[in-house]
Amino acid sequence: MGKRNLLVLLSLLWLVLLQAQSQVDVLIIGGGAGGTSAGIQAARMGVKVQILESTPWLGGMLTSAGVSAIDGNHEMPSGIWGEFRDSLYAHYGGPKEVATGWVSHTLFEPSVGNNILRQMADITNLNLVFNAVYTDIQKEGERWKVFYRQNGKSYYVIAKILIDATEIGELLPLVNADFRVGMDAKSETGEKQAPEKGNSTVQDLTYCVILEDVSKDSHLRGNKKGLVKKPKNYNAAEFECACKREAGQMFGGVSGCEQMIRYGKLPNHKYMINWPNCGNDFYVNWPELTSLQRQEKLKDAKSFTQGFVYYIQNELGFQHLRVADEFPTKDNFPMIPYDREARRVKGKVFLTVDHLERPYDYNFYKTGIAVGDYPIDHHRDKNPKGTPEIDFINIRVPSYNVPLGSLIPESVENFIVAEKNISVSNIVNGATRLQPVVLGIGQAAGALAATAISENKKPSAISIRNVQNALLTNKAYLMPFIDVKKDDEAFEAIQRIGTSGVLKGYGVPYKWANQTWFYPDRIVSENEWISGLIPYYPEMEKIAASGAGITLKFMNEVIFSLGKNRSASAIQKKWASFYSLQDFGKLAPLNRRQISIITDDIFDPFAVEIDFEGNMIAN
């Protein structure tokens, strides 16, 4: 070989090598709800991000699994979840146009959801790699080296921070992170509702499918396109009770098949089939299976859903409901199943039912980064061996927030979780697994990763308040206050005062949308305000505070006693300059909105750093 030819060959090899590897700040494996949200948030904060997604779509359970009926957080459109919903409204023509089925306020076609997420993710610093399957994960010093294959070629990427946004917490055993899986024992969680003995059983999963009403299309109605074949092992008896369900305290009754079908009605005459009552839930005990064995069992799950569709089309007579051309698959079934449960990392904190039931008995709420209002909902009817009897849906809790420490492993550095794999008990997972919550968890994971990169620290060493402020800048909720909307001029101040614990909310377990009220127009007493600030200003214990409504005059006296250089007239002047809310006089009692704004500005309790338990860090 001549010298010139050798140089050309070496140059080509060098180019191939360059194409086969890259370096990023943050690598996210899994482009589902959490991974997509994490990537968008981190890229917005200026760090270089790459998402490896095994399918050709973004969205995971929202889109690729076909679960396109949003569960919960209708009154709390936090951050990226709110942006996604606004885009759905814009696409379909408003809120009424997506309130098509009785299971949800927001239903949409999965393909539309994917397109919206692709548009949201089309931003600087975010690189999307589709049809990419990781093959190996290595730790080299403080960095991660991940090998993957795409379209028959091998690549690798080096990252400072790795995020596990897979649907079932696939990376946890691979990076040697401690985790829990299955039902936790009461001795581990302290939950009175937990079983005495733990086990590895997980919730039923579902292979959803989207049907389309072709009754008005004579061409489609006249052929067999979208009609499914009877699968092997089909048993109509398994679905006979699908159209009937007795009403209960939490469940409305179902008295007919039309009502059952309308459960997941989508726009444009389509129907999501994700029916729990004698429907297409399916049990796969995947924690005890290899990856290949899981894939085989998922074929059975898909066949079971095919059987339910066959039952709908033939036994119930809905032959006009055909499998829609919704997904880029040969059989038009979703690309992945809907996994309701994952391996759950052992994190810096462990969120249990007790924390949800009595949030103010603990300080986790002060580290909140995502919110949820859906009840604790488990699907466990299809396990042939049965599971311990727990009345999950009647474990009554108010709306809640998710602590930042649940995203960070106890022992593995520069690694974050961003899906159903956060550090919560098995029972609590029944609430935190829902789409809007996972979008919020992902957004927080992205903010955490970007903050760590910008501060040149490990995620375990960052300022929690800096992460929370980054989320507030993007209109994300830290506290689940249902009555303070994100377009309220006091939204950020109230969120900061809420997470500081100066003024607390009032939780109410309520049907399928639990609540926490802040009551921004309620008058604040002197005693309530002083009591909330004493942890930050111990010298306030000496101040006599009554149950009367707090006034600017009283506040001015407190400010003077603490040596803060701010007069009542200065507060009024600033109020007029910065806020278009109602004016107030020196002797008028102040409400919670006004007190939050003034306290946030003058006393700034949110500036005090806290640890992952929510305890103040001494200077």
Residue, then its C-alpha position, 0 to 999 in steps of 0.5 A: m500500500g502506498k504512503r498516500n493510500l495509507l494516509v487516506l485509509l487512516s483519515l477515513l478510520w479517524l472520521v469513522l471513530l469521530q462519528a462513533q463517539s461523542q461527549v455530553d454533559v448529561l446522557i439520558i437513557g429512555g425518551g419516555a415521559g420522564g426522560t423527555s422532560a429531563g432532556i428539555q429542562a436540562a437543555r434549556m438550562g444550557v447544558k449539552v444533553q443526549i437522549l437514547e430512545s429505543t423506539p422512534w418516538l418520544g413520550g414512553m407511556l404517554t405515546s409509545a405505550g398508548v396511554s393517552a388519557i392523562d391521570g390527575n393534575h388537571e388543576m395543577p398544570s405544572g411546568i412541562w406538563g402544563e406546556f404539553r397540555d397547552s399544545l394539545y389545546a392549541h392542536y385540537g381547539g381547546p379544553k373541551e375538544v380533549a375532554t372526550g372520554w369519562v376517565s380523564h379531562t385530557l385525552f389525545e391521539p398518541s401520534v399527536g402527543n409524539n409530534i408535540l413532544r418532538q416539537m418541544a424537544d427541538i431545541t439547542n443542546l438537545n440531541l435525540v437518538f432514536n432506535a438506539v439500544y444501549t449494550d454496555i455501561q461503564k464508569e471511568g473515574e467520575r464519568w460514564k461511558v455508554f455503548y449503544r447500537q443504532n441501525g446496525k452500527s455501534y457507538y459510544v458516548i461519554a457523559k458527566i451525569l447519567i439519568d435512568a429514565t427507562e420504564i422499569g429502572e433497567l439501569l439500577p442493577l447495571v450501575n450497582a445502585d441499591f433498589r427495591v422491587g415488588m411489595d415492601a414489608k411493613s418492617e421496612t416502610g413503617e406503613k400500617q397498610a403494608p404486608e407483614k412480609g415483602n414479595s417480588t410481585v409487581q402491578d399488572l401491566t397493559y398492552c394498550v391499543i387504539l381503536e377507530d370508529v369507521s362506521k361513517d367510512s363505507h370503504l373501511r367498513g366494507n373490508k376487514k382492515g383493523l379486524v383482529k384474528k382470534p388469538k390462540n388460547y382465547n377465552a371469552a369468559e375472561f372478559e364477560c364482566a367487562c361491561k358491568r361494575e358495581a358502583g363504590q365510594m371511589f368507583g362509578g358504576v358501569s352498566g353497559c358496553e357503550q359506557m365501557i368503550r367511552y371510558g377512553k374515547l379520544p378525539n377524532h373518533k378513536y378509543m384507547i383500550n386500557w380497561p382494568n375491569c375484566g379487560n386487558d390488564f395482564y400479569v408479568n412477574w418480570p423481576e424474576l425473568t431475564s430480558l429475553q423471558r420478559q420479551e416472550k411474556l410481553k408477546d402473551a400480554k399483547s395476545f391477551t389484548q388482541g383477545f379483548v379486541y376480538y371480544i369487543q369486535n365479535e362477542l359485543g358486536f362493535q365491528h365498526l371499531r377497528v385497530a387504528d393506524e396509530f403506531p409505526t408498527k406492523d400490527n398497529f399495536p403500541m411499541i411498548p407495554y404500559d408498565r405501572e411499576a419499576r425497580r425503585v432506587k434506594g435514595k437519599v430519602f424514602l417517601t412512604v404513605d406516612h409522608l403523604e398522609r401527614p406531610y407537615d409531621y416531616n420536612f420532606y415537603k420543603t425539598g419538593i420538586a414535583v406534585g401529584d393529586y391522583p389517589i393510590d391506585h394499584h392494578r393487581d387482579k391478574n396475578p394467578k398466585g394472588t397478592p396480599e389484600i390491601d385496599f389501596i384505593n381507600i388509603r386516603v391521602p391529600s395531594y402531595n409533593v415529591p422530595l428531591g432526594s428520592l431522585i438521587p441514589e444513596s451510593v452511586e454518584n453522578f447518577i439520577v433517576a427520572e421515571k417510576n424508579i424513584s425512591v418511594s414505597n411500593i404503595v406510594n408508587g401507585a400515585t407517583r407513577l402517573q403521567p403528569v407526576v413523571l413529567g414533573i419528576g423528569q423536569a426536576a431530574g433535568a434541573l438537578a443535572a444542569t444545576a450540578i453541571s453549572e455548579n461543578k458539583k455532584p448531584s448529591a452536593i448541590s443547593i436544593r434551593n437552586v434546583q427549586n428556583a430553576l423549576l419555579t422559573n419554568k412555572a413548575y409547582l413545588m407545593p400542590f396548592i390547588d388555589v394558587k395558579k401559576d399565572d398568579e403574580a404571587f405564585e413564586a413567592i407563595q411556592r417559596i413560602g410554602t416550601s419554607g414552612v412559614l405558611k402551611g397548606y390544608g390537605v383534603p383527600y377528595k375522590w380522584a383528585n386530592q387537594t391541598w388548599f393555601y387559601p391566599d385570601r385568608i387573613v393571617s394572624e400575628n401568631e401564625w406568621i411569627s410561629g412560621l418564622i421562628p425557625y429562621y429567626p429564633e429571636m422572634e420567640k420574644i415577640a408577643a403575637s396575638g390571634a388578631g390579623i397581622t397588619l403592616k403596622f405590626m410587621n413594621e414593628v417586627i422589622f424594626s426589632l430585628g434591625k432590618n432597614r425597611s419601613a412600612s412606607a417602603i413596603q407599600k411603595k415597593w408593593a405598588s411598583f412590583y405588584s398589580l394586586q390590591d393596595f392596603g393600608k397600615l392598619a388593614p389585616l393582611n391576607r396570605r398572598q400579601i404576607s407571602i410576598i412581603t415575607d419572601d422579599i424582606f425575610d427571605p426564608f427560602a435563602v436558608e439552605i436545607d439538606f435532603e431531609g428538609n432540615m436547615i443547614a447551619n451556616 
